[in-house]
Amino acid sequence: MYLTIDEFHTHMYEEHIAVVSRDNPQQVLDALEAAEQEAAGYISRFDVTALLSRKDQDRDPILMM
């Protein structure tokens, strides 16, 4: 997965995370996976596998939003 749950907390308010997660961490993972799939659709003309396989500092900050 491109983003981690910890990174989710750096981009969203806790109250929004609580709504998405419904106090279930798996809900957050599901939301992150859905967002990754949606982003992949928008960038499909590029090498999506290469873009989304980058790790740590090599990741595109725009894709992390």
Summary of the structure (lengths in Angstrom):
residues: 65
radius of gyration: 12.3
end to end distance: 14.0
largest distance: 36.4
contacts: 140
relative contact order: 0.17
helix: 63%
strand: 0%
